[in-house]
Amino acid sequence: MLPVMLPMQSFGDSVRRFLRLFCAAVCCIGIAVSMPACGGSDIEIPSPPLKPQPDGGGNQGGEDGGGTNPDNPDNPEPDNPELVRLTMVDPVATAETKALYSNLWAVAARGFMFGHHDDLWYGRYWYDEPGGSDTKAVCGDYPAVFSVDLASVMDNRASYDYDKRENAIRRRVMLEAHARGEVIVACCHLNNPVTGGDSWNNSNDNVVASILTEGSAQHTAYLGWLDRLADFALDLKAADGTLVPFVFRPYHEHTQTWSWWGSKCTTEEQFIALWRMTVRHLRDTRGVHNLIYAVSPQMDGEYADAKGRLLFRWPGDEWVDFIGMDCYHGLNTAAFSSNLKAISALSLEKRKPCGVTETGQESFTNEDYWTRCLLTPLTGQRVSMVVMWRNKYVGPNESDKHFYSVYPGHPSEENFRIMYSRSRSLFSADLPPMYRMVEGVTVECPDLQTT
């Protein structure tokens, strides 16, 4: 596709944003001296320079998205960008998909993209409002990463009228995010295809075994679910007709026991076979070439072998593009720091981009949450994204505290704007052209893996 170009900001808008960021930075100096630690970290936040202004909207830092990180001059980037060679699961991925993949690698040298699940189609007090976003309502900009769940596109809910309406909204906001140059990440809380229960129904240990049995009713039905995803992905097109790429992370948190694909209900061999069957059907049988395949184990605590846990039931280097992790560590920043260090190292070792694909503390009220619980642990780590879980739409029901990110009126609102002002935190307007290939980064095409 042609590169996504965002509209130029007016001079007045640029001045107003500069003044807003300058004020936030001044506030930060005072707060950094006095704030208590978040859940066990007493590391002081450095006082970095203000976030530079995007040159032309969404093209900050040059077209290649590289450069040094002014918040952390020692941020690990051991290679000359001209020498970076990446490989993908799909050797015939679309040009735009390869370009996005190159940017997922390169952007981590500058900082982390802030993301929020379902941010664009509902928030704590609103639902399906054009241009809506809890993030934008607080800081004036959209998140760089939009996370969405495609389960109801795929499973038995696809035929329900209510889910059809919601799936139409999902598709619309995904296209809007892409049009602004943002990154899309998709998980799937699929219903249990054997018991008829939801994702959390782990009462049957033979679900995956039955799916893998060719000729079985469960195998045929599950391929039908994958076909629905293929139809959705092949119909997801930008205004110029090119396919919209997105990061696809099926069977997330497989380290846990809660799901029918998790550690309780599958063996290592079964999980790997399910993963590879999914890739083969989408990529080879259906010809879907606009997906970036991401694995995402859950990493909540401090582990003696964090690398081993990240590689739990690893499908193979040829079957994974992106290394994610879901981090529900509460306010334990020591655990978060440890796991960020582990995933950053593994990313460099395997030459695959990485990121935090879910995180947050439900119903948090910490006023300094963003600077203490995100910026401090992320300092010096090379991750491309940090995605907060959702803010449930509750309307007037204040007793429902299912939220994981900021919204207007939350106690951390001002602290969020401080994080937003830092050059390491990347929001929509800070992004380089994510669907244009990064200069000096190549995405090579290995031999097709089919077994």
C-alpha positions in Angstrom: 0.0 0.0 0.0 1.0 3.7 -0.2 2.5 5.0 3.0 0.0 6.4 5.5 0.4 10.1 5.7 -1.2 12.0 8.6 -2.4 15.6 8.3 0.0 18.4 9.1 -0.6 20.1 12.4 -1.2 23.9 12.2 1.4 26.2 13.7 -1.1 27.1 16.4 -1.7 23.5 17.3 2.0 22.9 17.6 2.5 25.9 19.8 -0.3 24.8 22.1 1.0 21.3 22.4 4.5 22.6 23.1 3.2 24.7 26.0 1.2 21.8 27.3 4.2 19.5 27.3 6.4 22.3 28.9 3.9 22.7 31.7 3.8 18.9 32.2 7.6 18.7 32.4 7.7 21.5 35.0 5.1 19.6 37.1 7.2 16.4 36.7 10.3 18.0 38.4 8.4 18.6 41.6 6.6 15.3 41.6 9.6 13.2 40.9 11.2 14.5 44.1 8.4 13.5 46.4 6.4 10.6 45.0 6.5 7.3 47.0 7.5 4.1 45.2 4.9 1.9 43.4 4.8 -1.5 44.9 8.5 -2.0 45.8 10.5 0.2 43.5 12.5 3.2 44.9 14.2 4.1 41.6 13.9 7.8 40.8 12.5 8.7 37.4 15.1 10.6 35.3 14.2 14.0 34.1 14.4 13.7 30.3 13.9 16.3 27.7 10.4 17.1 26.3 8.9 15.0 23.6 10.0 16.5 20.3 7.3 17.7 17.9 6.3 15.4 15.1 7.5 16.6 11.7 4.3 16.6 9.7 2.2 14.5 12.0 3.3 10.9 12.7 6.8 11.2 11.3 8.9 12.2 14.3 12.5 11.2 14.3 12.9 10.6 10.6 11.3 8.2 8.2 13.1 5.1 9.6 11.8 5.4 13.1 15.3 4.9 14.5 17.7 7.1 16.3 18.8 7.3 19.9 16.5 7.6 22.8 17.0 11.0 24.6 15.4 9.6 27.8 18.0 6.9 28.0 21.2 7.3 26.0 22.3 3.8 27.0 19.2 2.1 25.7 20.4 -1.2 24.2 20.8 -1.1 20.4 23.9 -3.1 19.8 23.7 -3.2 16.0 24.1 -0.7 13.2 20.6 -0.4 11.9 22.0 -1.0 8.4 22.9 -4.5 9.4 19.5 -5.6 10.9 18.0 -8.6 9.1 14.7 -10.0 10.3 12.7 -13.1 9.1 8.9 -13.7 9.2 6.7 -16.7 9.6 5.1 -15.8 6.2 7.6 -15.6 3.4 5.0 -14.0 1.1 3.7 -11.5 3.6 2.4 -8.3 2.0 4.8 -5.4 1.6 2.8 -3.4 4.2 3.0 -6.3 6.7 6.8 -6.6 6.2 7.0 -2.8 6.7 5.1 -2.9 9.9 7.3 -5.7 11.1 10.4 -3.7 10.4 9.0 -0.8 12.4 8.0 -3.0 15.3 11.7 -3.7 15.6 13.1 -0.2 15.0 10.6 1.7 17.1 11.9 0.1 20.3 15.2 2.0 20.0 13.2 5.2 20.6 10.8 4.1 23.3 7.6 2.1 23.7 4.3 2.6 22.0 1.4 3.1 24.4 -1.6 0.9 23.7 -5.0 0.3 25.2 -7.5 -2.6 24.6 -10.8 -1.5 23.0 -9.9 2.1 23.5 -11.5 3.3 20.3 -15.0 1.9 20.6 -15.9 2.3 24.3 -14.6 3.7 27.5 -15.7 3.9 31.1 -18.5 6.3 30.5 -19.1 6.2 26.7 -19.9 3.6 24.0 -19.5 3.8 20.2 -19.0 7.5 19.9 -17.2 8.7 16.8 -13.6 9.6 17.6 -14.0 8.4 21.2 -11.0 7.4 23.3 -10.4 7.5 27.1 -6.7 8.0 26.2 -7.3 10.9 23.9 -9.8 12.5 26.4 -7.0 12.7 28.9 -3.9 13.6 26.9 -5.2 14.9 23.6 -3.8 12.0 21.5 -4.8 8.5 20.5 -2.9 5.4 21.7 -0.2 4.2 19.3 -1.5 0.6 19.6 -5.1 -0.4 19.4 -5.8 -3.9 20.9 -9.0 -5.7 20.0 -10.5 -9.2 20.5 -11.6 -11.1 17.4 -13.2 -14.1 19.1 -16.7 -13.2 18.3 -15.7 -12.8 14.6 -14.6 -16.4 14.7 -16.6 -18.6 17.0 -20.4 -19.4 17.3 -21.1 -15.8 18.4 -20.5 -14.7 14.8 -24.1 -15.4 13.9 -25.7 -13.5 16.9 -27.2 -10.1 16.0 -25.7 -8.4 19.0 -22.2 -9.7 18.1 -22.7 -8.8 14.4 -23.3 -5.2 15.5 -20.2 -5.2 17.7 -18.1 -6.8 15.0 -19.1 -4.0 12.6 -17.8 -1.5 15.2 -14.6 -3.5 15.6 -13.9 -3.4 11.9 -14.7 0.3 11.6 -12.4 1.4 14.5 -9.6 -1.0 13.3 -9.7 0.8 9.9 -9.7 4.2 11.6 -6.7 3.3 13.7 -4.8 2.1 10.6 -5.8 5.3 8.7 -4.0 7.3 11.4 -1.0 5.1 11.1 -1.5 3.2 14.4 -0.7 -0.5 15.2 -3.4 -3.1 15.6 -3.0 -6.1 17.9 -5.7 -8.8 18.1 -6.3 -11.6 20.7 -9.1 -14.2 20.7 -11.0 -15.3 23.8 -12.6 -18.1 21.9 -15.5 -20.1 23.3 -14.8 -23.7 24.1 -15.7 -25.6 20.8 -16.4 -28.9 22.6 -18.3 -28.0 25.7 -20.0 -24.8 24.4 -18.7 -22.8 27.3 -16.5 -19.7 27.2 -12.7 -19.5 27.1 -12.5 -20.1 30.8 -14.3 -23.5 30.5 -11.4 -25.8 31.1 -13.5 -28.8 32.2 -12.5 -31.0 29.3 -8.9 -31.9 28.7 -9.5 -33.3 25.2 -10.6 -30.2 23.4 -7.4 -29.5 21.5 -6.8 -33.3 21.0 -10.2 -33.5 19.3 -9.5 -30.4 17.1 -6.3 -31.9 16.0 -8.0 -35.2 14.9 -8.5 -34.8 11.2 -11.9 -35.9 10.0 -13.5 -35.3 13.4 -16.5 -33.0 13.8 -14.5 -30.7 16.1 -11.7 -30.5 13.5 -14.0 -29.5 10.8 -15.9 -27.0 12.9 -12.7 -25.4 14.2 -11.4 -24.9 10.6 -14.7 -23.1 10.0 -13.8 -20.7 12.8 -10.4 -20.1 11.3 -12.1 -19.5 7.9 -14.2 -16.7 9.5 -11.0 -15.0 10.7 -9.5 -15.5 7.2 -12.5 -13.9 5.6 -12.3 -11.0 8.1 -8.6 -10.4 7.5 -8.9 -10.6 3.7 -11.7 -8.1 3.8 -9.9 -5.6 6.0 -8.7 -3.1 3.5 -7.5 0.4 3.6 -9.0 3.2 1.4 -6.5 2.4 -1.3 -7.5 -1.2 -1.4 -4.4 -2.7 0.3 -4.9 -5.2 3.1 -4.5 -3.9 6.6 -1.8 -5.8 8.6 -2.2 -6.6 12.3 -0.5 -8.5 15.0 -2.4 -11.7 15.7 -1.8 -13.4 19.1 -3.9 -16.6 19.3 -4.0 -18.8 22.4 -2.6 -16.1 24.7 -1.5 -16.8 28.3 -1.0 -20.5 27.5 1.2 -20.8 30.5 -1.9 -20.5 32.7 -4.6 -23.1 33.5 -7.7 -21.0 33.0 -8.3 -21.7 29.2 -9.2 -24.7 27.1 -5.9 -24.2 25.3 -3.8 -23.6 28.4 -1.4 -25.7 30.4 -4.1 -27.8 32.2 -5.9 -29.0 29.1 -3.0 -29.5 26.6 0.3 -31.2 26.4 3.3 -29.4 24.9 3.0 -31.4 21.7 -0.7 -30.6 21.4 -0.3 -26.9 21.9 2.5 -26.6 19.3 0.5 -28.7 16.9 -2.5 -26.4 17.4 -0.4 -23.3 16.8 1.1 -24.7 13.6 -2.2 -25.9 12.3 -3.6 -22.4 12.8 -0.7 -20.8 10.9 -0.8 -23.3 8.1 -4.6 -23.0 7.6 -4.5 -19.2 7.6 -1.3 -18.7 5.6 -1.2 -21.7 3.3 -4.8 -22.9 2.8 -6.6 -19.5 2.9 -3.8 -17.3 1.6 -3.9 -14.7 4.5 -0.6 -12.8 4.2 -1.3 -9.7 6.4 -0.8 -11.2 9.8 2.2 -11.0 12.2 2.1 -14.0 14.6 2.7 -13.3 18.3 3.1 -15.6 21.2 2.2 -14.2 24.6 2.8 -16.2 27.8 1.7 -14.7 31.1 4.5 -13.3 33.2 3.2 -12.0 36.6 6.0 -12.9 39.1 9.7 -13.1 39.5 11.0 -16.3 38.0 14.3 -18.2 38.4 14.2 -18.9 34.7 12.2 -16.1 33.1 13.6 -17.0 29.7 12.4 -20.5 30.0 8.9 -19.3 30.9 8.9 -17.0 27.9 9.7 -20.0 25.8 7.1 -22.2 27.4 5.7 -24.5 24.6 7.6 -22.4 22.1 6.1 -23.3 18.6 9.6 -22.8 17.0 11.5 -19.8 15.6 10.0 -20.3 12.2 6.5 -20.1 13.6 6.6 -17.0 15.7 7.2 -13.4 14.6 6.6 -11.4 17.8 7.4 -12.2 21.4 4.7 -10.8 23.7 4.0 -11.2 27.4 0.9 -10.5 29.5 1.9 -9.0 32.8 -0.5 -8.9 35.7 2.0 -8.3 38.5 -0.2 -5.9 40.4 2.0 -3.1 41.7 5.1 -5.4 42.0 7.5 -3.4 39.8 10.4 -5.6 40.7 8.7 -8.5 38.9 7.8 -6.3 36.0 11.4 -5.0 35.7 12.8 -8.5 35.8 10.5 -9.8 33.1 11.1 -6.7 30.9 14.8 -7.4 31.1 14.3 -11.0 30.2 12.1 -10.3 27.2 14.3 -7.6 25.9 17.3 -10.0 26.0 15.3 -12.7 24.3 14.2 -10.3 21.6 17.8 -9.4 20.7 18.8 -13.0 20.9 16.1 -14.2 18.5 16.0 -11.1 16.3 12.2 -10.8 16.9 10.5 -7.6 18.2 8.8 -7.8 21.6 6.4 -6.1 23.8 4.0 -6.2 26.7 0.7 -7.3 25.0 -1.5 -6.9 28.2 -0.9 -5.3 31.5 -2.5 -3.2 34.2 -3.8 -3.2 37.7 -7.6 -3.5 38.0 -9.3 -0.6 39.7 -6.0 1.1 40.6 -6.1 4.5 42.2 -2.4 5.3 42.5 -1.9 8.9 41.5 1.7 8.2 40.4 1.0 5.0 38.6 2.3 5.9 35.2 5.7 7.4 36.1 6.4 4.9 38.8 4.9 1.6 37.5 5.6 2.0 33.8 8.3 4.5 33.1 10.7 3.4 35.9 10.7 -0.4 35.0 10.8 0.4 31.2 13.9 2.5 31.5 16.7 0.8 29.6 14.6 -1.9 28.2 14.0 -2.5 24.5 10.3 -3.2 24.0 8.1 -1.9 21.2 4.8 -1.6 23.0 3.0 -1.7 26.3 -0.7 -2.3 26.1 -3.1 -1.7 29.0 -6.2 -3.9 29.4 -9.6 -2.4 28.9 -11.8 0.1 30.6 -15.2 -1.5 30.7 -18.1 0.6 29.8 -20.1 1.0 33.0 -22.2 4.1 32.4 -23.5 5.4 35.7 -22.6 2.2 37.6 -19.7 3.4 39.7 -19.6 0.2 41.7 -18.2 -1.6 38.7 -14.4 -1.0 39.0 -13.3 -3.0 35.9 -10.8 -0.6 34.5 -7.0 -0.8 33.8 -6.1 2.5 32.3 -6.7 6.2 32.7 -10.0 8.0 32.0 -11.2 11.6 32.6 -11.6 12.0 36.4 -9.2 9.2 37.4 -6.7 10.1 40.2 -3.8 9.4 37.9 -4.9 11.7 35.1 -2.3 14.4 35.7 0.5 11.8 36.1 -0.6 10.2 32.8 -0.1 13.5 31.1 3.4 13.6 32.6 4.2 10.2 31.1 2.7 11.3 27.8 5.1 14.3 27.7 8.1 12.0 28.0 9.9 11.3 24.7 10.1 7.5 25.5 6.3 7.2 25.5 5.0 7.1 21.9 1.4 7.9 21.1 -0.3 8.1 17.7 1.1 11.5 16.6 4.6 10.4 17.6 4.8 7.4 15.3 6.9 7.2 12.1 5.2 5.9 9.0 4.6 2.4 10.4 3.6 0.9 7.1 6.7 2.1 5.2 9.8 -0.1 5.3 12.5 1.1 7.7 15.7 2.0 5.9 18.5 -0.4 6.8 16.1 -3.1 8.1 15.4 -6.0 5.9 12.7 -8.7 6.3 14.0 -11.8 4.6 11.9 -14.7 3.3 13.0 -18.1 4.7 11.9 -21.4 3.2 8.3 -22.1 3.9 7.7 -24.2 7.0 4.8 -26.5 6.6 5.3 -29.2 9.3 
